[in-house]
Amino acid sequence: NMGLYELVRRRCRYIVICDAEQDGDLQFGGIGMAIRKCRIDFGAEITLDLRLLTHIGDTQLSSTHCVSGSIRYPEDPEHLGTVVYIKSSLTGDEPSDIVNYKKEHPTFPHDTTANQWFTESQFESYRRLGHHVAYSVFEPAGSLPCGTFDGRSKYFSNLRHIWCAPTPEMDRYGDAHTTRYDALLMQ
């Protein structure tokens, strides 16, 4: 229901996915199933590192609202597309009305999708969270020049570099490499 399957069927190079499924434990069932179906049915390889979206320790906060990854189609394996995966999440920098709503409603933002009758406060909290997330995700990459292929390519390349999750090796060796690089510059 995220639309990924149909976008892959159409061989889109730039895909933005918004996932608002009921997933309080962040098991990522919807995106996992969609990636498997795209590989099985279309041979498309989608790579997303979801670690930054998982909860930090015992909190219900994530490091970020999105991650970016790549998509490779079998008929054109040399050219990678970009997938931006946005998850309904809280990172701790949300406006105060969202923080208040979360304190009063512990399942937010992962309420059951079977409930289609939102109260005014619930609707406004989800709307405002969506607004906050969209600005947090897209604003750092600058304005989207939709008119040209090169403009779109650069914009999604910026998004991919901004939201690409660090590898375990980057986390493990980053500080040591920075120290060695600083020492090299001093010499």
TORSESE-97293 format. One line per field, with one value per atom (N, C-alpha, C): residue number from 1; residue in one letter; atom name; z, x, y. Coordinates in pm, 1 decimal. Example, Ala and Ser with C-alpha at 12.3 -4.5 7.8 and 13.67 -1.06 7.14 Angstrom:
num <- 1,1,1,2,2,2
residuo <- A,A,A,S,S,S
atomo <- N,CA,C,N,CA,C
c3 <- 780.0,780.0,780.0,708.0,714.0,787.0
c1 <- 1319.0,1230.0,1320.0,1285.0,1367.0,1290.0
c2 <- -569.0,-450.0,-330.0,-225.0,-106.0,3.0
This chain:
num <- 1,1,1,2,2,2,3,3,3,4,4,4,5,5,5,6,6,6,7,7,7,8,8,8,9,9,9,10,10,10,11,11,11,12,12,12,13,13,13,14,14,14,15,15,15,16,16,16,17,17,17,18,18,18,19,19,19,20,20,20,21,21,21,22,22,22,23,23,23,24,24,24,25,25,25,26,26,26,27,27,27,28,28,28,29,29,29,30,30,30,31,31,31,32,32,32,33,33,33,34,34,34,35,35,35,36,36,36,37,37,37,38,38,38,39,39,39,40,40,40,41,41,41,42,42,42,43,43,43,44,44,44,45,45,45,46,46,46,47,47,47,48,48,48,49,49,49,50,50,50,51,51,51,52,52,52,53,53,53,54,54,54,55,55,55,56,56,56,57,57,57,58,58,58,59,59,59,60,60,60,61,61,61,62,62,62,63,63,63,64,64,64,65,65,65,66,66,66,67,67,67,68,68,68,69,69,69,70,70,70,71,71,71,72,72,72,73,73,73,74,74,74,75,75,75,76,76,76,77,77,77,78,78,78,79,79,79,80,80,80,81,81,81,82,82,82,83,83,83,84,84,84,85,85,85,86,86,86,87,87,87,88,88,88,89,89,89,90,90,90,91,91,91,92,92,92,93,93,93,94,94,94,95,95,95,96,96,96,97,97,97,98,98,98,99,99,99,100,100,100,101,101,101,102,102,102,103,103,103,104,104,104,105,105,105,106,106,106,107,107,107,108,108,108,109,109,109,110,110,110,111,111,111,112,112,112,113,113,113,114,114,114,115,115,115,116,116,116,117,117,117,118,118,118,119,119,119,120,120,120,121,121,121,122,122,122,123,123,123,124,124,124,125,125,125,126,126,126,127,127,127,128,128,128,129,129,129,130,130,130,131,131,131,132,132,132,133,133,133,134,134,134,135,135,135,136,136,136,137,137,137,138,138,138,139,139,139,140,140,140,141,141,141,142,142,142,143,143,143,144,144,144,145,145,145,146,146,146,147,147,147,148,148,148,149,149,149,150,150,150,151,151,151,152,152,152,153,153,153,154,154,154,155,155,155,156,156,156,157,157,157,158,158,158,159,159,159,160,160,160,161,161,161,162,162,162,163,163,163,164,164,164,165,165,165,166,166,166,167,167,167,168,168,168,169,169,169,170,170,170,171,171,171,172,172,172,173,173,173,174,174,174,175,175,175,176,176,176,177,177,177,178,178,178,179,179,179,180,180,180,181,181,181,182,182,182,183,183,183,184,184,184,185,185,185,186,186,186,187,187,187
residuo <- N,N,N,M,M,M,G,G,G,L,L,L,Y,Y,Y,E,E,E,L,L,L,V,V,V,R,R,R,R,R,R,R,R,R,C,C,C,R,R,R,Y,Y,Y,I,I,I,V,V,V,I,I,I,C,C,C,D,D,D,A,A,A,E,E,E,Q,Q,Q,D,D,D,G,G,G,D,D,D,L,L,L,Q,Q,Q,F,F,F,G,G,G,G,G,G,I,I,I,G,G,G,M,M,M,A,A,A,I,I,I,R,R,R,K,K,K,C,C,C,R,R,R,I,I,I,D,D,D,F,F,F,G,G,G,A,A,A,E,E,E,I,I,I,T,T,T,L,L,L,D,D,D,L,L,L,R,R,R,L,L,L,L,L,L,T,T,T,H,H,H,I,I,I,G,G,G,D,D,D,T,T,T,Q,Q,Q,L,L,L,S,S,S,S,S,S,T,T,T,H,H,H,C,C,C,V,V,V,S,S,S,G,G,G,S,S,S,I,I,I,R,R,R,Y,Y,Y,P,P,P,E,E,E,D,D,D,P,P,P,E,E,E,H,H,H,L,L,L,G,G,G,T,T,T,V,V,V,V,V,V,Y,Y,Y,I,I,I,K,K,K,S,S,S,S,S,S,L,L,L,T,T,T,G,G,G,D,D,D,E,E,E,P,P,P,S,S,S,D,D,D,I,I,I,V,V,V,N,N,N,Y,Y,Y,K,K,K,K,K,K,E,E,E,H,H,H,P,P,P,T,T,T,F,F,F,P,P,P,H,H,H,D,D,D,T,T,T,T,T,T,A,A,A,N,N,N,Q,Q,Q,W,W,W,F,F,F,T,T,T,E,E,E,S,S,S,Q,Q,Q,F,F,F,E,E,E,S,S,S,Y,Y,Y,R,R,R,R,R,R,L,L,L,G,G,G,H,H,H,H,H,H,V,V,V,A,A,A,Y,Y,Y,S,S,S,V,V,V,F,F,F,E,E,E,P,P,P,A,A,A,G,G,G,S,S,S,L,L,L,P,P,P,C,C,C,G,G,G,T,T,T,F,F,F,D,D,D,G,G,G,R,R,R,S,S,S,K,K,K,Y,Y,Y,F,F,F,S,S,S,N,N,N,L,L,L,R,R,R,H,H,H,I,I,I,W,W,W,C,C,C,A,A,A,P,P,P,T,T,T,P,P,P,E,E,E,M,M,M,D,D,D,R,R,R,Y,Y,Y,G,G,G,D,D,D,A,A,A,H,H,H,T,T,T,T,T,T,R,R,R,Y,Y,Y,D,D,D,A,A,A,L,L,L,L,L,L,M,M,M,Q,Q,Q
atomo <- N,CA,C,N,CA,C,N,CA,C,N,CA,C,N,CA,C,N,CA,C,N,CA,C,N,CA,C,N,CA,C,N,CA,C,N,CA,C,N,CA,C,N,CA,C,N,CA,C,N,CA,C,N,CA,C,N,CA,C,N,CA,C,N,CA,C,N,CA,C,N,CA,C,N,CA,C,N,CA,C,N,CA,C,N,CA,C,N,CA,C,N,CA,C,N,CA,C,N,CA,C,N,CA,C,N,CA,C,N,CA,C,N,CA,C,N,CA,C,N,CA,C,N,CA,C,N,CA,C,N,CA,C,N,CA,C,N,CA,C,N,CA,C,N,CA,C,N,CA,C,N,CA,C,N,CA,C,N,CA,C,N,CA,C,N,CA,C,N,CA,C,N,CA,C,N,CA,C,N,CA,C,N,CA,C,N,CA,C,N,CA,C,N,CA,C,N,CA,C,N,CA,C,N,CA,C,N,CA,C,N,CA,C,N,CA,C,N,CA,C,N,CA,C,N,CA,C,N,CA,C,N,CA,C,N,CA,C,N,CA,C,N,CA,C,N,CA,C,N,CA,C,N,CA,C,N,CA,C,N,CA,C,N,CA,C,N,CA,C,N,CA,C,N,CA,C,N,CA,C,N,CA,C,N,CA,C,N,CA,C,N,CA,C,N,CA,C,N,CA,C,N,CA,C,N,CA,C,N,CA,C,N,CA,C,N,CA,C,N,CA,C,N,CA,C,N,CA,C,N,CA,C,N,CA,C,N,CA,C,N,CA,C,N,CA,C,N,CA,C,N,CA,C,N,CA,C,N,CA,C,N,CA,C,N,CA,C,N,CA,C,N,CA,C,N,CA,C,N,CA,C,N,CA,C,N,CA,C,N,CA,C,N,CA,C,N,CA,C,N,CA,C,N,CA,C,N,CA,C,N,CA,C,N,CA,C,N,CA,C,N,CA,C,N,CA,C,N,CA,C,N,CA,C,N,CA,C,N,CA,C,N,CA,C,N,CA,C,N,CA,C,N,CA,C,N,CA,C,N,CA,C,N,CA,C,N,CA,C,N,CA,C,N,CA,C,N,CA,C,N,CA,C,N,CA,C,N,CA,C,N,CA,C,N,CA,C,N,CA,C,N,CA,C,N,CA,C,N,CA,C,N,CA,C,N,CA,C,N,CA,C,N,CA,C,N,CA,C,N,CA,C,N,CA,C,N,CA,C,N,CA,C,N,CA,C,N,CA,C,N,CA,C,N,CA,C,N,CA,C,N,CA,C,N,CA,C,N,CA,C,N,CA,C,N,CA,C,N,CA,C,N,CA,C,N,CA,C,N,CA,C,N,CA,C,N,CA,C,N,CA,C,N,CA,C,N,CA,C,N,CA,C,N,CA,C,N,CA,C,N,CA,C,N,CA,C,N,CA,C,N,CA,C,N,CA,C,N,CA,C,N,CA,C,N,CA,C,N,CA,C,N,CA,C
c3 <- 0.0,0.0,0.0,-7.0,-14.6,-158.1,-253.5,-394.2,-454.9,-376.3,-427.5,-543.2,-528.7,-629.4,-766.7,-770.3,-899.0,-955.6,-868.5,-917.3,-976.3,-916.8,-971.7,-1102.5,-1109.3,-1235.3,-1348.7,-1316.3,-1416.9,-1438.4,-1366.5,-1379.1,-1343.5,-1239.5,-1193.9,-1135.6,-1164.2,-1114.0,-980.1,-953.0,-828.2,-760.0,-642.4,-572.3,-430.2,-388.9,-251.5,-193.5,-83.0,-18.9,118.4,148.0,280.4,346.0,456.5,525.3,658.4,668.7,791.9,847.5,822.0,873.1,1025.0,1085.2,1229.2,1253.6,1310.8,1325.9,1445.4,1562.1,1682.0,1722.8,1691.1,1723.8,1613.8,1507.0,1391.8,1339.4,1297.7,1235.6,1084.1,1025.1,883.4,793.2,834.6,757.9,620.0,609.8,480.3,378.9,418.6,323.2,291.7,389.4,364.5,262.0,277.4,183.4,44.0,37.4,-92.4,-165.0,-91.9,-153.4,-206.6,-128.2,-174.7,-301.2,-302.2,-419.6,-542.9,-525.4,-639.3,-694.2,-606.2,-651.3,-723.8,-665.4,-724.3,-858.2,-861.4,-980.6,-1090.1,-1052.2,-1152.4,-1160.2,-1068.8,-1068.5,-1021.7,-960.8,-915.0,-777.1,-760.1,-631.2,-561.4,-448.1,-369.2,-242.5,-215.6,-98.3,-7.4,112.8,214.7,347.1,413.1,545.3,645.9,718.0,804.2,947.6,978.3,1116.9,1179.1,1104.0,1161.4,1200.8,1149.8,1182.1,1306.2,1351.3,1468.6,1593.1,1698.2,1821.9,1886.7,1942.8,2013.0,2155.6,2190.2,2325.1,2363.0,2482.5,2533.2,2500.5,2422.4,2386.4,2269.3,2235.6,2114.5,2007.8,2016.8,1921.6,1822.9,1700.3,1596.5,1573.1,1509.0,1476.7,1366.7,1278.0,1163.8,1120.6,1033.4,982.0,852.8,792.0,662.6,641.4,545.8,495.3,343.3,279.7,134.0,94.6,-20.9,-71.9,-222.4,-278.3,-423.6,-479.8,-608.8,-683.1,-812.8,-842.4,-963.9,-1041.4,-1167.2,-1252.8,-1335.9,-1361.2,-1429.7,-1572.5,-1639.9,-1778.7,-1790.3,-1678.7,-1680.7,-1550.0,-1526.0,-1396.5,-1368.4,-1469.3,-1449.8,-1385.6,-1398.6,-1348.3,-1226.3,-1114.3,-991.1,-981.5,-935.1,-901.2,-752.0,-707.1,-566.4,-506.4,-387.9,-311.3,-180.6,-152.4,-25.3,51.2,163.8,244.9,371.1,382.1,496.5,584.8,712.3,808.7,908.9,938.3,1042.8,1172.3,1224.4,1338.5,1414.7,1532.8,1615.2,1640.4,1633.0,1654.1,1774.9,1832.2,1949.0,1918.2,1791.1,1755.4,1705.8,1735.8,1689.4,1767.4,1707.3,1776.5,1905.1,1996.7,2130.1,2127.3,2031.2,2028.2,1991.9,1911.0,1877.6,1999.0,2068.7,2190.3,2291.8,2308.5,2401.3,2359.4,2230.2,2183.5,2206.9,2183.8,2206.9,2354.3,2445.3,2588.8,2628.2,2563.6,2594.2,2520.9,2409.9,2326.9,2292.5,2377.0,2362.8,2230.1,2160.2,2034.1,1916.5,1931.2,1824.8,1794.1,1672.7,1544.8,1478.5,1558.5,1504.0,1544.1,1538.0,1567.3,1462.2,1500.0,1405.8,1282.5,1168.8,1043.6,1022.0,1108.7,1099.4,1145.0,1229.3,1276.9,1174.2,1099.7,998.9,1047.9,1175.9,1231.4,1333.5,1284.5,1370.5,1436.9,1559.6,1624.1,1561.1,1589.5,1535.4,1583.7,1710.4,1764.9,1702.2,1683.4,1622.6,1478.2,1403.7,1264.2,1255.9,1339.1,1335.9,1376.9,1471.1,1513.7,1401.9,1331.5,1217.5,1103.2,1077.1,971.1,1002.2,1125.1,1165.9,1167.3,1209.9,1205.3,1060.4,971.4,829.0,773.9,810.0,767.1,819.3,947.3,1010.0,941.9,918.9,856.6,714.9,637.3,499.1,494.1,577.8,580.8,628.1,726.7,777.8,671.9,590.2,489.0,365.6,312.2,180.9,182.6,285.5,288.0,283.3,351.2,345.3,205.6,114.6,-20.7,-112.6,-64.2,-146.9,-221.5,-314.1,-390.6,-503.9,-536.4,-639.3,-775.4,-862.8,-999.2,-1085.9,-1091.0,-1159.0,-1310.5,-1365.1,-1509.2,-1591.8,-1535.2,-1615.8,-1551.0,-1635.5,-1584.6,-1496.9,-1539.8,-1460.4,-1324.6,-1322.4,-1197.2,-1100.6,-1150.0,-1065.4,-1018.7,-1108.6,-1075.3,-963.6,-972.7,-868.5,-736.1,-742.2,-619.7,-547.0,-618.8,-554.8,-513.8,-584.3,-540.2,-407.1,-394.3,-266.1,-155.0,-182.3,-81.5,-41.9,-141.1,-111.5,-23.1,-49.5,32.2,172.7,183.6,314.6,402.3,345.5,426.1,415.3,358.0,350.0,488.2,535.0,668.8,670.6,777.1,787.3,803.5,745.9,757.8,895.8,938.8,1067.3,1069.4,955.1,946.8,968.1,913.3,934.0,1081.2,1146.8,1290.3,1370.7,1334.1,1410.2,1392.3,1268.8,1240.0,1216.2,1216.9,1183.8,1272.2,1403.7,1495.3,1474.8,1459.6,1439.8,1308.9,1205.0,1075.4,1084.0,1154.5,1171.5,1247.6,1352.5,1431.0,1343.9,1266.9,1179.8,1071.0,1016.4,913.4,970.5,1090.1,1155.2,1179.1,1222.1,1244.2,1112.7,1006.3,875.2,831.1,853.8,816.2,898.3,1024.1,1109.4,1061.9,1005.8,953.9,829.9
c1 <- 81.3,0.0,85.2,217.4,305.9,324.1,286.9,302.4,433.3,521.9,652.7,640.9,557.4,544.5,510.8,411.3,369.8,475.2,547.1,653.2,768.8,798.4,902.0,854.4,728.5,673.2,692.5,680.7,696.3,842.3,935.1,1079.9,1121.2,1060.6,1095.3,1236.5,1310.5,1447.4,1452.1,1352.5,1347.6,1215.7,1225.3,1105.2,1107.2,996.0,976.7,862.3,889.9,792.2,758.8,631.2,586.8,516.5,571.7,520.2,459.0,326.9,256.6,179.3,230.5,161.1,170.8,81.7,87.9,209.4,314.9,441.2,517.3,453.6,513.1,644.7,663.4,788.5,892.5,857.8,946.1,1003.8,912.4,950.8,967.7,916.1,929.3,871.2,758.6,696.5,650.3,591.1,539.8,650.0,755.9,864.4,939.7,956.6,1024.2,949.9,818.2,736.6,740.7,732.7,734.3,868.1,978.7,1110.0,1119.5,1073.5,1076.7,993.5,871.8,785.2,846.3,911.1,974.4,1090.8,1165.5,1275.9,1221.2,1118.9,1062.8,995.3,909.4,828.0,900.4,993.0,1054.3,1205.9,1267.4,1413.0,1483.6,1409.8,1467.1,1528.4,1649.7,1718.5,1710.6,1643.5,1628.3,1709.9,1796.6,1881.4,1847.9,1803.2,1773.5,1832.4,1907.1,1959.1,1867.7,1789.0,1684.6,1730.2,1857.1,1904.0,1877.6,1889.1,1868.6,1723.1,1632.7,1491.1,1449.5,1531.3,1495.9,1502.3,1435.5,1432.6,1570.2,1601.7,1728.3,1711.8,1783.8,1775.7,1633.5,1594.3,1460.3,1359.2,1400.0,1308.8,1221.3,1125.9,1046.6,1088.0,1212.7,1266.4,1359.5,1358.5,1450.4,1555.4,1664.8,1769.0,1723.8,1638.1,1594.2,1455.0,1394.0,1262.1,1270.9,1388.6,1398.9,1538.5,1547.1,1675.2,1665.0,1778.5,1778.4,1856.5,1826.3,1893.6,1891.5,1917.4,1928.1,1833.8,1808.1,1731.7,1805.9,1820.2,1889.8,1794.2,1769.2,1681.5,1766.0,1716.0,1797.3,1835.8,1752.0,1782.4,1882.1,1913.1,2007.7,2087.3,2168.8,2235.8,2342.9,2385.0,2489.6,2438.0,2308.9,2252.5,2165.2,2205.8,2129.1,2024.7,1907.1,1806.4,1813.3,1734.3,1733.8,1596.4,1595.6,1473.1,1486.5,1390.2,1384.6,1266.8,1297.2,1196.9,1170.8,1050.0,1009.5,918.3,953.2,876.5,809.8,684.7,616.6,692.8,755.4,846.0,860.0,917.2,949.2,1099.3,1160.9,1305.5,1341.6,1244.4,1269.5,1276.0,1268.8,1272.5,1137.2,1032.0,898.5,844.0,750.2,685.7,616.1,596.5,544.3,404.9,320.5,186.9,194.0,289.8,307.3,361.4,457.6,512.4,400.6,315.7,202.8,108.4,74.5,-17.2,41.5,171.5,237.8,228.5,245.9,237.6,97.1,-2.7,-141.1,-187.4,-119.5,-158.6,-32.3,5.2,133.0,152.8,45.1,63.3,96.1,77.9,108.2,257.6,302.6,232.3,207.1,178.5,156.6,20.3,-80.4,-215.8,-259.5,-355.1,-405.5,-464.1,-435.5,-488.9,-634.3,-686.4,-827.5,-918.9,-866.8,-946.0,-938.5,-1042.0,-1046.6,-1122.5,-1159.6,-1237.7,-1153.4,-1066.8,-977.8,-1052.3,-1014.2,-1064.0,-990.7,-1037.8,-972.7,-827.2,-802.9,-667.2,-577.2,-630.1,-551.9,-517.8,-616.1,-592.8,-486.8,-500.9,-406.3,-265.8,-256.1,-124.4,-56.2,-129.9,-71.7,-37.3,-125.3,-98.9,27.3,37.3,152.2,280.7,273.2,391.0,434.9,340.2,374.0,440.8,391.7,450.4,593.0,611.4,744.0,840.7,795.9,881.1,919.6,823.3,852.8,958.0,944.0,1045.2,1180.0,1179.6,1304.5,1377.2,1302.5,1361.4,1405.7,1320.1,1346.8,1417.5,1399.8,1459.3,1612.6,1682.4,1829.2,1888.1,1812.0,1862.7,1842.2,1778.2,1754.4,1623.0,1601.9,1477.5,1486.7,1374.1,1368.2,1347.3,1449.2,1431.9,1369.3,1237.6,1166.4,1177.3,1214.3,1207.0,1304.5,1416.8,1516.7,1557.3,1602.1,1650.0,1772.7,1864.9,1985.2,1950.1,1852.6,1809.7,1754.6,1668.6,1613.7,1724.1,1813.5,1924.4,2010.2,2042.7,2123.6,2049.2,1921.3,1841.7,1836.3,1804.4,1795.8,1932.7,2036.6,2171.9,2201.9,2160.8,2176.8,2101.4,1976.3,1897.4,1966.4,2018.0,2082.4,2205.0,2283.8,2402.3,2366.9,2260.9,2219.8,2165.8,2083.1,2011.4,2066.7,2183.6,2245.8,2297.6,2258.4,2298.4,2446.7,2517.5,2657.4,2667.3,2769.9,2790.3,2846.3,2840.1,2901.2,3051.6,3116.7,3259.5,3284.8,3198.1,3212.7,3198.3,3100.4,3081.1,3201.1,3252.4,3359.8,3493.4,3526.5,3658.6,3661.8,3547.0,3540.9,3627.2,3618.1,3696.5,3846.2,3888.5,4031.1,4081.4,4002.1,4042.2,4050.9,3956.4,3959.5,4084.4,4118.8,4239.5,4364.2,4372.5,4489.4,4495.9,4379.8,4375.9,4420.3,4372.6,4414.1,4564.6,4620.4,4764.7,4840.7,4788.0,4850.7,4849.9,4740.6,4731.8,4829.3,4849.1,4942.3,5086.8,5119.2,5255.8,5276.9
c2 <- -120.5,0.0,126.3,113.9,230.7,277.6,195.2,230.2,184.6,125.4,84.8,-12.9,-112.9,-217.1,-157.7,-69.8,-11.1,84.1,153.9,242.1,161.9,47.4,-40.2,-101.1,-139.1,-192.8,-91.3,37.3,143.8,183.0,117.9,139.3,282.3,336.4,470.9,471.6,576.3,591.8,664.5,744.9,821.9,790.8,730.4,685.0,739.9,798.7,843.4,761.2,693.3,606.7,665.3,676.8,719.9,602.3,555.9,438.3,480.9,470.3,507.0,388.3,266.3,148.9,141.6,65.1,41.8,-47.4,11.4,-60.7,-4.9,-7.1,50.7,-13.8,-141.8,-210.2,-195.9,-126.1,-104.2,-235.7,-322.6,-448.9,-434.7,-326.2,-295.0,-404.5,-461.7,-568.9,-526.0,-407.8,-361.6,-339.7,-271.7,-244.7,-373.4,-460.4,-587.9,-671.2,-680.4,-756.8,-693.3,-560.8,-492.1,-514.0,-508.5,-531.3,-673.7,-771.4,-910.7,-929.3,-870.4,-885.6,-820.0,-706.4,-638.5,-721.7,-786.7,-872.2,-994.8,-1058.8,-1180.4,-1151.6,-1050.2,-1023.9,-946.6,-856.7,-769.1,-780.6,-855.6,-867.5,-741.4,-649.5,-522.7,-542.2,-495.9,-504.2,-369.0,-366.2,-243.9,-261.3,-164.4,-169.4,-52.8,-83.8,16.7,-31.3,53.5,22.5,92.0,15.3,69.7,95.6,75.4,87.1,223.2,332.1,465.3,490.7,408.8,426.3,348.5,253.5,175.3,263.7,219.8,297.7,302.8,418.3,439.3,387.9,283.8,228.2,191.5,233.4,203.7,312.9,410.9,519.7,477.7,560.5,539.9,640.9,687.2,783.5,714.3,762.8,717.3,825.0,789.0,886.9,981.4,933.2,1011.9,966.3,1044.4,1008.5,928.9,922.6,855.1,798.3,711.1,663.1,662.7,664.5,653.5,530.7,481.1,362.9,363.8,248.7,241.1,136.4,149.5,50.2,21.9,-106.2,-149.9,-240.5,-201.8,-281.2,-376.8,-497.8,-598.8,-561.2,-484.0,-448.3,-332.9,-267.7,-155.6,-155.0,-258.4,-272.9,-167.9,-93.4,7.1,135.3,161.9,287.0,260.9,317.8,303.9,414.1,378.0,476.4,504.2,599.6,637.8,613.2,552.8,530.4,607.2,693.6,765.1,706.0,643.7,574.8,656.1,709.2,791.0,707.1,700.1,620.2,713.0,688.2,763.3,738.5,843.4,826.7,957.4,944.6,1060.9,1060.7,1179.2,1189.4,1274.7,1343.1,1426.9,1575.3,1612.1,1753.6,1804.9,1731.5,1767.6,1887.2,1958.4,2070.8,2024.4,2117.5,2084.7,2022.5,2059.5,2000.1,1851.5,1811.7,1670.3,1594.6,1655.5,1593.8,1572.1,1672.8,1661.3,1549.6,1542.6,1439.0,1299.5,1284.6,1155.8,1115.4,1211.5,1180.0,1134.7,1191.0,1154.7,1028.6,994.6,879.7,799.6,705.2,633.4,559.0,520.8,448.1,540.0,668.9,765.6,762.4,762.8,772.0,636.8,535.7,401.5,346.9,432.5,388.0,286.5,204.1,105.0,173.3,116.3,171.8,128.5,40.7,1.8,114.9,205.2,318.0,430.9,449.9,555.8,679.0,682.1,791.8,867.8,953.9,1031.2,1146.5,1176.8,1297.7,1416.5,1535.3,1654.6,1664.3,1635.8,1641.9,1536.4,1417.4,1309.4,1343.8,1391.4,1428.9,1538.6,1641.2,1753.2,1708.0,1616.0,1567.0,1490.1,1405.2,1333.5,1429.4,1525.8,1622.8,1703.1,1749.4,1830.7,1749.0,1624.3,1537.8,1517.6,1495.1,1479.9,1604.3,1719.9,1846.6,1859.1,1829.9,1835.5,1738.0,1615.6,1514.0,1556.2,1603.3,1643.5,1753.8,1854.0,1959.7,1906.6,1819.0,1763.1,1681.1,1610.8,1522.5,1599.7,1685.4,1744.0,1878.4,1957.2,2091.0,2089.4,1997.6,1999.8,1981.6,1921.9,1898.4,2018.9,2123.8,2242.1,2231.7,2325.0,2324.4,2222.5,2162.1,2058.7,2122.1,2114.2,2162.9,2054.1,2050.0,1941.2,1946.5,2060.1,2078.6,1997.9,1956.7,1887.4,1755.5,1663.3,1534.9,1555.5,1642.6,1667.9,1728.8,1817.7,1878.7,1775.4,1687.0,1580.2,1486.5,1455.2,1365.1,1423.4,1551.3,1615.6,1623.1,1655.5,1666.4,1531.9,1424.9,1294.1,1242.1,1282.3,1248.8,1317.1,1443.9,1515.0,1442.9,1405.1,1333.0,1203.0,1133.7,1005.3,1024.2,1127.0,1150.5,1199.5,1277.6,1328.7,1215.8,1129.2,1030.1,889.5,872.9,741.2,702.1,587.0,541.6,506.2,541.6,500.8,349.7,292.6,149.1,117.2,-7.1,-42.7,-11.6,-25.5,5.3,153.9,238.1,382.5,416.3,354.6,377.4,328.0,212.1,149.3,221.0,262.2,315.6,466.4,531.4,674.3,762.2,744.9,828.8,808.2,684.0,655.4,715.1,706.5,764.3,916.1,977.4,1122.6,1165.2,1093.7,1124.5,1111.9,1004.9,985.3,1092.4,1129.8,1233.4,1367.5,1401.9,1526.3,1527.3,1414.6,1406.0,1422.6,1366.8,1380.9,1527.6,1595.6,1737.2,1820.7,1787.0,1859.6,1842.8,1725.8,1702.7,1786.5
